[in-house]
């Protein structure tokens, strides 16, 4: 049984973060102060603190793509991933990697998309048809 992870990252403005994480991503807001806010990010604890944004670079090679490192994200059941992809498209998300399938027909087949929050923090969302095969080789 998987258990929730905790991740704390910096953002530039809590109101803008609330609009993106709470509004666009539909994450449920938890506790907060004047300098941080917690969200349930698909069941995981994401703490957003006001501070300097971590620098990222496209140094991670996955298939034919160079992806931003570091990044964080979520693995979703494919129907939930498709719902998220449609919502992000509907709000005009500027994708780093648009919704697409990779490793098609292989044990690690997954749908993926990369995008950034309003502060430049890269996020990956993966969709997998059978979550029991998340670590299949």
N, CA, C and O atoms as a MOPAC input file, in Angstrom:
PM7 MOZYME 1SCF
protein

 N      0.84000 1    -1.18300 1     0.00000 1
 C      0.00000 1     0.00000 1     0.00000 1
 C      0.88200 1     1.24300 1     0.00000 1
 O      1.78300 1     1.37100 1     0.82900 1
 N      0.62600 1     2.14000 1    -0.91500 1
 C      1.41200 1     3.36000 1    -0.97400 1
 C      0.94100 1     4.33400 1     0.09400 1
 O     -0.23700 1     4.37900 1     0.44900 1
 N      1.89000 1     5.10900 1     0.59500 1
 C      1.56000 1     6.12500 1     1.58400 1
 C      1.90100 1     7.49100 1     1.00100 1
 O      2.73400 1     7.58800 1     0.10000 1
 N      1.26400 1     8.55200 1     1.50700 1
 C      1.50700 1     9.88200 1     0.95000 1
 C      2.94000 1    10.35700 1     1.17800 1
 O      3.55000 1    10.04900 1     2.20200 1
 N      3.46500 1    11.10500 1     0.22100 1
 C      4.75100 1    11.75900 1     0.40200 1
 C      4.50500 1    13.19100 1     0.84500 1
 O      3.38300 1    13.69000 1     0.75400 1
 N      5.54900 1    13.85200 1     1.32300 1
 C      5.51600 1    15.27200 1     1.67200 1
 C      6.58900 1    15.96300 1     0.85100 1
 O      7.73300 1    15.51100 1     0.80400 1
 N      6.21900 1    17.06000 1     0.20300 1
 C      7.16200 1    17.85000 1    -0.55900 1
 C      6.91600 1    19.30400 1    -0.22700 1
 O      5.77000 1    19.75400 1    -0.22900 1
 N      7.97400 1    20.04900 1     0.06000 1
 C      7.89000 1    21.48200 1     0.30700 1
 C      8.72700 1    22.19700 1    -0.74300 1
 O      9.90700 1    21.89600 1    -0.92500 1
 N      8.09700 1    23.15600 1    -1.43800 1
 C      8.78300 1    23.93800 1    -2.45600 1
 C      8.43100 1    25.41200 1    -2.26600 1
 O      7.47800 1    25.75900 1    -1.56900 1
 N      9.21800 1    26.25400 1    -2.89800 1
 C      8.96900 1    27.69100 1    -2.82100 1
 C      8.09700 1    28.17200 1    -3.97700 1
 O      8.13600 1    27.63900 1    -5.08600 1
 N      7.31600 1    29.19300 1    -3.67200 1
 C      6.51800 1    29.90300 1    -4.66300 1
 C      6.68800 1    31.39600 1    -4.40500 1
 O      7.17200 1    31.79900 1    -3.34800 1
 N      6.29500 1    32.20100 1    -5.36300 1
 C      6.47800 1    33.63800 1    -5.21800 1
 C      5.32300 1    34.36700 1    -4.56800 1
 O      5.50600 1    35.46400 1    -4.04100 1
 N      4.12000 1    33.77300 1    -4.59500 1
 C      2.93700 1    34.46300 1    -4.09100 1
 C      1.88500 1    33.41700 1    -3.72600 1
 O      1.51500 1    32.59100 1    -4.55900 1
 N      1.40600 1    33.45100 1    -2.49200 1
 C      0.45400 1    32.43000 1    -2.04500 1
 C     -0.91500 1    32.56300 1    -2.71000 1
 O     -1.58100 1    31.55600 1    -2.94900 1
 N     -1.34000 1    33.77800 1    -3.00800 1
 C     -2.64000 1    33.93300 1    -3.67200 1
 C     -2.61500 1    33.33700 1    -5.07600 1
 O     -3.55900 1    32.66100 1    -5.48600 1
 N     -1.54400 1    33.58700 1    -5.80400 1
 C     -1.40400 1    33.00900 1    -7.14600 1
 C     -1.27100 1    31.48800 1    -7.03700 1
 O     -1.83500 1    30.75800 1    -7.85200 1
 N     -0.53800 1    31.01500 1    -6.04900 1
 C     -0.40100 1    29.57100 1    -5.83200 1
 C     -1.76600 1    28.94300 1    -5.53700 1
 O     -2.07900 1    27.86600 1    -6.04600 1
 N     -2.56200 1    29.60300 1    -4.73000 1
 C     -3.90200 1    29.08300 1    -4.42300 1
 C     -4.75400 1    29.00600 1    -5.69300 1
 O     -5.49600 1    28.04200 1    -5.88200 1
 N     -4.65300 1    30.00400 1    -6.55500 1
 C     -5.42800 1    29.99500 1    -7.80000 1
 C     -5.02400 1    28.81900 1    -8.68400 1
 O     -5.87400 1    28.16600 1    -9.29000 1
 N     -3.71100 1    28.55400 1    -8.75400 1
 C     -3.23800 1    27.47200 1    -9.62000 1
 C     -3.47000 1    26.10600 1    -8.99100 1
 O     -4.13500 1    25.25600 1    -9.58400 1
 N     -2.92500 1    25.88400 1    -7.78900 1
 C     -3.02200 1    24.55600 1    -7.18000 1
 C     -4.44800 1    24.24200 1    -6.73800 1
 O     -4.93600 1    23.13200 1    -6.95000 1
 N     -5.11800 1    25.22100 1    -6.12100 1
 C     -6.48700 1    24.99500 1    -5.67800 1
 C     -7.50400 1    25.08000 1    -6.79700 1
 O     -8.45200 1    24.29600 1    -6.84800 1
 N     -7.30200 1    26.04400 1    -7.70600 1
 C     -8.25700 1    26.23800 1    -8.79700 1
 C     -8.02500 1    25.31400 1    -9.96700 1
 O     -8.85800 1    24.45600 1   -10.25800 1
 N     -6.89700 1    25.47900 1   -10.64400 1
 C     -6.62600 1    24.70300 1   -11.86000 1
 C     -6.43000 1    23.21700 1   -11.55200 1
 O     -7.05200 1    22.36400 1   -12.18600 1
 N     -5.56700 1    22.90700 1   -10.58100 1
 C     -5.29000 1    21.49400 1   -10.27400 1
 C     -6.31400 1    20.88400 1    -9.32600 1
 O     -6.31200 1    19.67200 1    -9.10900 1
 N     -7.18800 1    21.71100 1    -8.75900 1
 C     -8.24800 1    21.27600 1    -7.84900 1
 C     -7.72100 1    20.54100 1    -6.62100 1
 O     -8.35100 1    19.60800 1    -6.12300 1
 N     -6.54800 1    20.97800 1    -6.13700 1
 C     -5.98800 1    20.42600 1    -4.90200 1
 C     -6.72200 1    21.05700 1    -3.71800 1
 O     -7.02400 1    22.25100 1    -3.73000 1
 N     -7.00000 1    20.26400 1    -2.71800 1
 C     -7.71300 1    20.75800 1    -1.53700 1
 C     -6.73000 1    21.45200 1    -0.60000 1
 O     -5.70000 1    20.89100 1    -0.22600 1
 N     -7.07200 1    22.68700 1    -0.23100 1
 C     -6.20800 1    23.45000 1     0.67500 1
 C     -6.34400 1    22.93600 1     2.10600 1
 O     -7.43400 1    22.60000 1     2.57100 1
 N     -5.19500 1    22.88800 1     2.79000 1
 C     -5.15800 1    22.49700 1     4.19000 1
 C     -4.74800 1    23.67100 1     5.06700 1
 O     -5.25100 1    24.78400 1     4.90900 1
 N     -3.84100 1    23.41500 1     5.98000 1
 C     -3.38500 1    24.45500 1     6.90500 1
 C     -2.56400 1    25.49700 1     6.17300 1
 O     -2.00700 1    25.24200 1     5.10500 1
 N     -2.50100 1    26.69700 1     6.78100 1
 C     -1.70000 1    27.75000 1     6.18200 1
 C     -1.34500 1    28.80500 1     7.22400 1
 O     -1.96000 1    28.89000 1     8.28700 1
 N     -0.33800 1    29.60000 1     6.88900 1
 C      0.02200 1    30.78800 1     7.65400 1
 C      0.20800 1    31.90500 1     6.63600 1
 O     -0.18800 1    31.75700 1     5.47900 1
 N      0.79700 1    33.00700 1     7.04400 1
 C      1.06100 1    34.09400 1     6.10200 1
 C      2.20100 1    33.76500 1     5.13700 1
 O      2.36300 1    34.44700 1     4.12600 1
 N      3.00400 1    32.71900 1     5.43600 1
 C      4.17600 1    32.42400 1     4.61400 1
 C      4.14100 1    31.04800 1     3.94400 1
 O      5.04100 1    30.73000 1     3.16600 1
 N      3.13700 1    30.23300 1     4.22200 1
 C      3.04300 1    28.92200 1     3.57600 1
 C      1.60100 1    28.42200 1     3.56500 1
 O      0.75500 1    28.87700 1     4.33500 1
 N      1.35100 1    27.47400 1     2.66800 1
 C      0.04700 1    26.82700 1     2.57600 1
 C      0.26100 1    25.36500 1     2.18700 1
 O      1.10600 1    25.05100 1     1.34800 1
 N     -0.50700 1    24.49000 1     2.80000 1
 C     -0.48400 1    23.06600 1     2.46600 1
 C     -1.64200 1    22.73200 1     1.53200 1
 O     -2.73500 1    23.28500 1     1.65200 1
 N     -1.38000 1    21.81900 1     0.60100 1
 C     -2.42100 1    21.29300 1    -0.26800 1
 C     -2.36000 1    19.77600 1    -0.26200 1
 O     -1.29600 1    19.17900 1    -0.09500 1
 N     -3.52000 1    19.16400 1    -0.44800 1
 C     -3.57400 1    17.74500 1    -0.75800 1
 C     -3.40700 1    17.64700 1    -2.27300 1
 O     -4.33800 1    17.90800 1    -3.03400 1
 N     -2.21900 1    17.27200 1    -2.68400 1
 C     -1.86200 1    17.16200 1    -4.09900 1
 C     -2.07600 1    15.71300 1    -4.50700 1
 O     -1.16300 1    14.89100 1    -4.42900 1
 N     -3.29400 1    15.40900 1    -4.94500 1
 C     -3.67600 1    14.04100 1    -5.30000 1
 C     -3.40600 1    13.07800 1    -4.14500 1
 O     -2.95500 1    11.95100 1    -4.35200 1
 N     -3.69300 1    13.54500 1    -2.91500 1
 C     -3.52700 1    12.72000 1    -1.72500 1
 C     -2.17400 1    12.84200 1    -1.05800 1
 O     -1.94500 1    12.21600 1    -0.02300 1
 N     -1.27600 1    13.62600 1    -1.61800 1
 C      0.05300 1    13.83500 1    -1.05000 1
 C      0.13100 1    15.23700 1    -0.46300 1
 O     -0.58600 1    16.13800 1    -0.89800 1
 N      0.99600 1    15.42100 1     0.52000 1
 C      1.10200 1    16.72000 1     1.17400 1
 C      2.12400 1    17.59100 1     0.45700 1
 O      3.31900 1    17.29900 1     0.45100 1
 N      1.62900 1    18.66600 1    -0.14500 1
 C      2.46600 1    19.62800 1    -0.83800 1
 C      2.42000 1    20.92300 1    -0.04700 1
 O      1.35900 1    21.52600 1     0.10800 1
 N      3.57200 1    21.34900 1     0.45200 1
 C      3.67300 1    22.58500 1     1.22000 1
 C      4.35400 1    23.63300 1     0.35700 1
 O      5.47500 1    23.43800 1    -0.11100 1
 N      3.66800 1    24.73800 1     0.15400 1
 C      4.17800 1    25.82600 1    -0.67100 1
 C      4.57900 1    26.97300 1     0.23800 1
 O      3.74600 1    27.51600 1     0.96500 1
 N      5.85200 1    27.34300 1     0.19900 1
 C      6.40700 1    28.39900 1     1.04000 1
 C      6.82200 1    29.57300 1     0.16700 1
 O      7.31600 1    29.37900 1    -0.94400 1
 N      6.62700 1    30.77600 1     0.65900 1
 C      7.08000 1    31.95300 1    -0.06700 1
 C      8.59800 1    32.01800 1     0.03800 1
 O      9.14800 1    32.02600 1     1.14000 1
 N      9.27000 1    32.06400 1    -1.09800 1
 C     10.72600 1    32.12900 1    -1.10000 1
 C     11.26800 1    32.02900 1    -2.50300 1
 O     10.50500 1    31.93200 1    -3.46300 1
 N     12.60700 1    32.05200 1    -2.63200 1
 C     13.22400 1    31.98200 1    -3.95900 1
 C     12.94700 1    30.62900 1    -4.62700 1
 O     12.99800 1    29.58000 1    -3.98500 1
 N     12.66000 1    30.68100 1    -5.90200 1
 C     12.31300 1    29.47800 1    -6.66400 1
 C     13.58600 1    28.71000 1    -7.00500 1
 O     14.59500 1    29.29800 1    -7.39400 1
 N     13.52400 1    27.39300 1    -6.85400 1
 C     14.64300 1    26.52100 1    -7.17300 1
 C     14.93000 1    26.57300 1    -8.67200 1
 O     14.01400 1    26.48600 1    -9.49000 1
 N     16.17800 1    26.71200 1    -9.01500 1
 C     16.59400 1    26.75000 1   -10.42200 1
 C     16.52000 1    25.33800 1   -11.01300 1
 O     16.93200 1    24.37100 1   -10.37300 1
 N     16.00000 1    25.22900 1   -12.22400 1
 C     15.91400 1    23.94100 1   -12.90400 1
 C     16.58700 1    24.04300 1   -14.26900 1
 O     16.75800 1    25.13300 1   -14.81400 1
 N     16.96600 1    22.88300 1   -14.81000 1
 C     17.54800 1    22.80200 1   -16.14700 1
 C     17.01700 1    21.55500 1   -16.84200 1
 O     16.68300 1    20.56900 1   -16.18500 1
 N     16.94000 1    21.59800 1   -18.15400 1
 C     16.50100 1    20.43600 1   -18.93000 1
 C     17.66500 1    19.46800 1   -19.10500 1
 O     18.28100 1    19.40700 1   -20.17000 1
 N     17.95800 1    18.72000 1   -18.05800 1
 C     19.09700 1    17.79900 1   -18.08300 1
 C     18.69100 1    16.33600 1   -17.97300 1
 O     19.54500 1    15.45500 1   -18.07100 1
 N     17.41600 1    16.05900 1   -17.77200 1
 C     16.97600 1    14.67200 1   -17.62200 1
 C     16.49800 1    14.12400 1   -18.95000 1
 O     15.48900 1    14.58300 1   -19.48500 1
 N     17.22000 1    13.13400 1   -19.49500 1
 C     16.81800 1    12.56600 1   -20.77900 1
 C     15.89500 1    11.38000 1   -20.54200 1
 O     16.26500 1    10.39500 1   -19.90300 1
 N     14.68500 1    11.50100 1   -21.07400 1
 C     13.70800 1    10.41700 1   -21.00600 1
 C     13.18700 1    10.21000 1   -22.42100 1
 O     12.49400 1    11.06500 1   -22.97200 1
 N     13.52700 1     9.07500 1   -22.99500 1
 C     13.15300 1     8.84000 1   -24.38800 1
 C     13.80100 1     9.88800 1   -25.27100 1
 O     15.01500 1    10.08200 1   -25.22400 1
 N     13.00000 1    10.56100 1   -26.07100 1
 C     13.49400 1    11.58500 1   -26.99800 1
 C     13.46400 1    12.98500 1   -26.39900 1
 O     13.78900 1    13.95400 1   -27.08500 1
 N     13.08400 1    13.10600 1   -25.14400 1
 C     12.89900 1    14.41900 1   -24.53600 1
 C     13.94100 1    14.70900 1   -23.46700 1
 O     14.38900 1    13.81600 1   -22.74900 1
 N     14.31200 1    15.97400 1   -23.38200 1
 C     15.09300 1    16.46700 1   -22.25100 1
 C     14.09900 1    17.14200 1   -21.31300 1
 O     13.41400 1    18.08900 1   -21.70000 1
 N     14.02500 1    16.65500 1   -20.08700 1
 C     13.01600 1    17.15300 1   -19.15700 1
 C     13.66200 1    17.97200 1   -18.05200 1
 O     14.83100 1    17.76600 1   -17.72400 1
 N     12.90200 1    18.90600 1   -17.47400 1
 C     13.45700 1    19.76200 1   -16.43300 1
 C     13.75900 1    18.97500 1   -15.16200 1
 O     12.96700 1    18.15200 1   -14.70300 1
 N     14.92600 1    19.26100 1   -14.61800 1
 C     15.37300 1    18.62400 1   -13.38000 1
 C     15.75100 1    19.72100 1   -12.40100 1
 O     16.38500 1    20.69400 1   -12.80900 1
 N     15.40000 1    19.61300 1   -11.15200 1
 C     14.45400 1    18.62600 1   -10.64000 1
 C     13.02700 1    18.98900 1   -11.02300 1
 O     12.73300 1    20.11900 1   -11.41200 1
 N     12.15200 1    18.00000 1   -10.90300 1
 C     10.72300 1    18.20700 1   -11.07200 1
 C     10.00400 1    17.27400 1   -10.10800 1
 O     10.60200 1    16.35300 1    -9.55000 1
 N      8.73000 1    17.52000 1    -9.92300 1
 C      7.91600 1    16.62000 1    -9.12300 1
 C      6.64400 1    16.34100 1    -9.88400 1
 O      6.37400 1    16.96900 1   -10.90800 1
 N      5.86600 1    15.41000 1    -9.39500 1
 C      4.63200 1    15.11400 1   -10.09700 1
 C      3.81000 1    14.05600 1    -9.42100 1
 O      3.94900 1    13.77800 1    -8.23000 1
 N      2.95200 1    13.47900 1   -10.22000 1
 C      1.99400 1    12.51300 1    -9.71500 1
 C      1.77500 1    11.43700 1   -10.77600 1
 O      1.87700 1    11.69900 1   -11.97400 1
 N      1.47400 1    10.23700 1   -10.32000 1
 C      1.09500 1     9.13300 1   -11.20700 1
 C     -0.38600 1     8.87500 1   -10.96900 1
 O     -0.80700 1     8.60400 1    -9.84500 1
 N     -1.16500 1     8.96100 1   -12.03100 1
 C     -2.61400 1     8.81500 1   -11.94100 1
 C     -3.10800 1     7.64300 1   -12.76200 1
 O     -2.47100 1     7.22900 1   -13.73000 1
 N     -4.25800 1     7.11300 1   -12.36100 1
 C     -4.94700 1     6.13700 1   -13.18600 1
 C     -5.31000 1     6.86100 1   -14.48900 1
 O     -5.71000 1     8.02500 1   -14.45000 1
 N     -5.18000 1     6.20600 1   -15.61400 1
 C     -5.29400 1     6.85600 1   -16.91400 1
 C     -6.57200 1     7.68800 1   -17.08900 1
 O     -6.47600 1     8.78900 1   -17.63100 1
 N     -7.75000 1     7.24100 1   -16.67200 1
 C     -8.93400 1     8.11200 1   -16.82800 1
 C     -8.80600 1     9.43000 1   -16.05400 1
 O     -9.24200 1    10.47200 1   -16.54400 1
 N     -8.21800 1     9.39900 1   -14.86400 1
 C     -8.01400 1    10.62400 1   -14.08500 1
 C     -6.98300 1    11.52700 1   -14.76200 1
 O     -7.12000 1    12.75000 1   -14.75700 1
 N     -5.95100 1    10.91700 1   -15.34300 1
 C     -4.93300 1    11.67800 1   -16.07000 1
 C     -5.56700 1    12.39700 1   -17.26300 1
 O     -5.27800 1    13.56800 1   -17.51100 1
 N     -6.42800 1    11.69600 1   -17.99500 1
 C     -7.08400 1    12.29900 1   -19.15600 1
 C     -7.95900 1    13.48300 1   -18.73400 1
 O     -8.00700 1    14.49700 1   -19.43000 1
 N     -8.64000 1    13.36000 1   -17.61200 1
 C     -9.45200 1    14.46300 1   -17.09400 1
 C     -8.57800 1    15.67000 1   -16.79000 1
 O     -8.92300 1    16.79900 1   -17.13900 1
 N     -7.43400 1    15.42500 1   -16.13100 1
 C     -6.50400 1    16.50900 1   -15.81800 1
 C     -5.95200 1    17.13500 1   -17.10200 1
 O     -5.86500 1    18.35800 1   -17.20700 1
 N     -5.58500 1    16.31000 1   -18.06700 1
 C     -5.05300 1    16.82400 1   -19.33500 1
 C     -6.07200 1    17.73700 1   -20.02000 1
 O     -5.71100 1    18.80300 1   -20.51900 1
 N     -7.33000 1    17.32700 1   -20.04600 1
 C     -8.36900 1    18.16400 1   -20.65800 1
 C     -8.52600 1    19.48000 1   -19.90100 1
 O     -8.66300 1    20.53600 1   -20.51700 1
 N     -8.50700 1    19.42400 1   -18.57000 1
 C     -8.64700 1    20.64300 1   -17.77100 1
 C     -7.49800 1    21.60000 1   -18.03600 1
 O     -7.71200 1    22.80300 1   -18.18200 1
 N     -6.26000 1    21.06800 1   -18.09900 1
 C     -5.09900 1    21.91500 1   -18.35700 1
 C     -5.14400 1    22.51700 1   -19.76300 1
 O     -4.78100 1    23.67900 1   -19.95100 1
 N     -5.58200 1    21.74100 1   -20.73700 1
 C     -5.73300 1    22.27600 1   -22.10300 1
 C     -6.79000 1    23.37500 1   -22.12800 1
 O     -6.60900 1    24.40600 1   -22.77700 1
 N     -7.89300 1    23.14900 1   -21.41700 1
 C     -8.99700 1    24.11500 1   -21.41700 1
 C     -8.59600 1    25.46900 1   -20.84200 1
 O     -9.15200 1    26.49200 1   -21.24000 1
 N     -7.63700 1    25.49300 1   -19.90900 1
 C     -7.20300 1    26.77100 1   -19.32800 1
 C     -5.99400 1    27.34300 1   -20.06900 1
 O     -5.42200 1    28.34500 1   -19.64100 1
 N     -5.60400 1    26.70900 1   -21.17900 1
 C     -4.52600 1    27.25400 1   -22.00300 1
 C     -3.13400 1    27.02900 1   -21.45000 1
 O     -2.25600 1    27.87400 1   -21.62200 1
 N     -2.92200 1    25.91800 1   -20.79700 1
 C     -1.60600 1    25.60000 1   -20.23600 1
 C     -0.54000 1    25.57000 1   -21.32400 1
 O     -0.74800 1    25.00700 1   -22.39900 1
 N      0.59600 1    26.17900 1   -21.03000 1
 C      1.75300 1    26.16700 1   -21.91700 1
 C      2.59400 1    24.94500 1   -21.52700 1
 O      3.39700 1    25.01800 1   -20.59700 1
 N      2.41400 1    23.84100 1   -22.22500 1
 C      3.08000 1    22.58800 1   -21.87200 1
 C      4.54500 1    22.59800 1   -22.27700 1
 O      4.89600 1    23.08400 1   -23.35100 1
 N      5.39000 1    22.06400 1   -21.42200 1
 C      6.77900 1    21.77000 1   -21.78000 1
 C      6.77600 1    20.55900 1   -22.70300 1
 O      7.41100 1    20.56600 1   -23.75800 1
 N      6.05600 1    19.52600 1   -22.29700 1
 C      5.78300 1    18.35400 1   -23.13300 1
 C      4.27300 1    18.16300 1   -23.09500 1
 O      3.71200 1    17.88500 1   -22.03500 1
 N      3.61000 1    18.31000 1   -24.24200 1
 C      2.15300 1    18.17200 1   -24.24400 1
 C      1.72800 1    16.74100 1   -23.93300 1
 O      2.53700 1    15.81900 1   -24.04900 1
 N      0.48900 1    16.54600 1   -23.54700 1
 C      0.00000 1    15.19800 1   -23.25800 1
 C      0.29700 1    14.25100 1   -24.41300 1
 O     -0.07300 1    14.49900 1   -25.56000 1
 N      0.97600 1    13.15800 1   -24.07500 1
 C      1.38000 1    12.18900 1   -25.09100 1
 C      1.70800 1    10.86400 1   -24.41900 1
 O      1.86600 1    10.78500 1   -23.20100 1
 N      1.80700 1     9.83000 1   -25.23800 1
 C      2.16300 1     8.50200 1   -24.72300 1
 C      3.64000 1     8.25900 1   -25.00400 1
 O      4.16200 1     8.67000 1   -26.04000 1
 N      4.29500 1     7.59400 1   -24.08300 1
 C      5.68000 1     7.16800 1   -24.32000 1
 C      5.83500 1     5.72500 1   -23.86900 1
 O      5.06100 1     5.21500 1   -23.05900 1
 N      6.85100 1     5.09000 1   -24.41300 1
 C      7.11800 1     3.67100 1   -24.17000 1
 C      5.91500 1     2.81300 1   -24.58900 1
 O      5.60900 1     1.80000 1   -23.95900 1
 N      5.24500 1     3.23900 1   -25.66000 1
 C      4.04100 1     2.55100 1   -26.10600 1
 C      4.31900 1     1.08400 1   -26.40300 1
 O      5.29200 1     0.74600 1   -27.07700 1
 N      3.44800 1     0.21700 1   -25.88700 1
 C      3.57200 1    -1.21800 1   -26.09400 1
 C      4.60600 1    -1.89600 1   -25.21600 1
 O      4.76100 1    -3.11600 1   -25.27600 1
 N      5.31400 1    -1.13200 1   -24.40200 1
 C      6.33200 1    -1.67800 1   -23.50400 1
 C      5.75800 1    -1.78500 1   -22.08700 1
 O      4.72200 1    -1.19000 1   -21.79000 1
 N      6.43600 1    -2.54600 1   -21.20900 1
 C      5.92500 1    -2.67700 1   -19.83600 1
 C      5.76700 1    -1.33100 1   -19.11400 1
 O      4.89500 1    -1.20400 1   -18.25500 1
 N      6.57200 1    -0.34700 1   -19.43500 1
 C      6.49400 1     0.95300 1   -18.78000 1
 C      5.61700 1     1.95900 1   -19.51000 1
 O      5.73800 1     3.16300 1   -19.28200 1
 N      4.72200 1     1.47500 1   -20.39900 1
 C      3.89200 1     2.41000 1   -21.15600 1
 C      3.18400 1     3.38000 1   -20.22900 1
 O      2.59000 1     2.98800 1   -19.22400 1
 N      3.25900 1     4.65200 1   -20.58700 1
 C      2.64900 1     5.69000 1   -19.75800 1
 C      2.30500 1     6.88600 1   -20.61600 1
 O      2.94700 1     7.15800 1   -21.63000 1
 N      1.28800 1     7.58800 1   -20.18900 1
 C      0.94600 1     8.87600 1   -20.76000 1
 C      1.60700 1     9.91200 1   -19.87500 1
 O      1.66700 1     9.74100 1   -18.65700 1
 N      2.09600 1    10.97100 1   -20.46400 1
 C      2.79300 1    11.96800 1   -19.66500 1
 C      2.51100 1    13.36600 1   -20.19000 1
 O      2.11900 1    13.55500 1   -21.34200 1
 N      2.72000 1    14.32700 1   -19.32200 1
 C      2.69500 1    15.73900 1   -19.70100 1
 C      3.53700 1    16.48400 1   -18.68500 1
 O      3.53900 1    16.15700 1   -17.49800 1
 N      4.25100 1    17.48800 1   -19.16400 1
 C      5.06600 1    18.36500 1   -18.31700 1
 C      4.55900 1    19.78400 1   -18.48700 1
 O      4.26800 1    20.22900 1   -19.59700 1
 N      4.45900 1    20.48200 1   -17.37300 1
 C      4.05600 1    21.88600 1   -17.38100 1
 C      4.65200 1    22.52100 1   -16.12600 1
 O      5.15900 1    21.82200 1   -15.24900 1
 N      4.58800 1    23.82700 1   -16.04800 1
 C      5.10600 1    24.53100 1   -14.87200 1
 C      3.98000 1    25.22600 1   -14.13500 1
 O      2.97000 1    25.60800 1   -14.72600 1
 N      4.16800 1    25.38300 1   -12.83800 1
 C      3.25000 1    26.23600 1   -12.08600 1
 C      3.56800 1    27.68800 1   -12.44200 1
 O      4.52100 1    27.92600 1   -13.18400 1
 N      2.81600 1    28.65700 1   -11.94800 1
 C      3.06300 1    30.05200 1   -12.33300 1
 C      4.43900 1    30.59400 1   -11.93700 1
 O      4.81400 1    31.68800 1   -12.36000 1
 N      5.18900 1    29.84500 1   -11.13400 1
 C      6.49100 1    30.30900 1   -10.64700 1
 C      7.64900 1    29.60500 1   -11.33500 1
 O      8.81100 1    29.87700 1   -11.03400 1
 N      7.33600 1    28.69700 1   -12.26100 1
 C      8.36900 1    27.97500 1   -12.99100 1
 C      8.73600 1    26.63400 1   -12.39800 1
 O      9.67000 1    25.99600 1   -12.88400 1
 N      8.03400 1    26.17200 1   -11.35600 1
 C      8.29700 1    24.84400 1   -10.79800 1
 C      7.73600 1    23.79700 1   -11.76000 1
 O      6.52800 1    23.76900 1   -11.99700 1
 N      8.60600 1    22.92000 1   -12.32800 1
 C      8.12900 1    21.93100 1   -13.29100 1
 C      7.38000 1    20.78700 1   -12.61700 1
 O      7.77300 1    20.28900 1   -11.56200 1
 N      6.29000 1    20.39300 1   -13.26200 1
 C      5.43200 1    19.32500 1   -12.76000 1
 C      5.22100 1    18.31800 1   -13.88500 1
 O      4.98400 1    18.69300 1   -15.03300 1
 N      5.30800 1    17.04900 1   -13.54300 1
 C      4.98400 1    15.98200 1   -14.49200 1
 C      3.77700 1    15.23200 1   -13.97100 1
 O      3.69500 1    14.91800 1   -12.78300 1
 N      2.84600 1    14.94600 1   -14.85600 1
 C      1.72400 1    14.07200 1   -14.52200 1
 C      1.79700 1    12.87500 1   -15.45900 1
 O      1.84200 1    13.02200 1   -16.68100 1
 N      1.80900 1    11.69200 1   -14.86400 1
 C      1.83900 1    10.44700 1   -15.63600 1
 C      0.49700 1     9.75400 1   -15.49600 1
 O     -0.12500 1     9.78100 1   -14.43400 1
 N      0.06200 1     9.13500 1   -16.57600 1
 C     -1.14300 1     8.32600 1   -16.55600 1
 C     -0.79800 1     6.90000 1   -16.91000 1
 O     -0.10200 1     6.63700 1   -17.89100 1
 N     -1.29400 1     5.97700 1   -16.09700 1
 C     -0.99600 1     4.55800 1   -16.30600 1
 C     -2.31300 1     3.78500 1   -16.28600 1
 O     -3.15000 1     3.98200 1   -15.40500 1
 N     -2.47800 1     2.91600 1   -17.25400 1
 C     -3.72000 1     2.15100 1   -17.36600 1
 C     -3.90600 1     1.20100 1   -16.18800 1
 O     -5.02200 1     1.03900 1   -15.69300 1
 N     -2.83400 1     0.57900 1   -15.74100 1
 C     -2.90000 1    -0.38700 1   -14.64200 1
 C     -1.87800 1     0.01500 1   -13.58300 1
 O     -0.68600 1    -0.25600 1   -13.72700 1
 N     -2.34600 1     0.65600 1   -12.52600 1
 C     -1.41900 1     1.16100 1   -11.48700 1
 C     -0.64500 1     0.04700 1   -10.79800 1
 O      0.38600 1     0.31600 1   -10.18100 1
 N     -1.11000 1    -1.19300 1   -10.88500 1
 C     -0.34400 1    -2.30700 1   -10.31700 1
 C      0.93100 1    -2.57200 1   -11.10900 1
 O      1.80400 1    -3.30700 1   -10.64700 1
 N      1.04800 1    -1.98200 1   -12.29600 1
 C      2.22500 1    -2.19600 1   -13.14000 1
 C      3.13600 1    -0.97600 1   -13.17700 1
 O      3.94300 1    -0.83400 1   -14.09600 1
 N      3.01800 1    -0.09800 1   -12.19300 1
 C      3.79600 1     1.13700 1   -12.17400 1
 C      5.30900 1     0.88300 1   -12.21600 1
 O      6.05600 1     1.68000 1   -12.78400 1
 N      5.75600 1    -0.21400 1   -11.62000 1
 C      7.18400 1    -0.51300 1   -11.58500 1
 C      7.55700 1    -1.68300 1   -12.49000 1
 O      8.61700 1    -2.28600 1   -12.32200 1
 N      6.69100 1    -2.00400 1   -13.44500 1
 C      6.95100 1    -3.12500 1   -14.35400 1
 C      8.19400 1    -2.85700 1   -15.17800 1
 O      8.46000 1    -1.72300 1   -15.57700 1
 N      8.94900 1    -3.90900 1   -15.42600 1
 C     10.17000 1    -3.79400 1   -16.23400 1
 C     10.04800 1    -4.62500 1   -17.49400 1
 O     10.97500 1    -4.65800 1   -18.30400 1

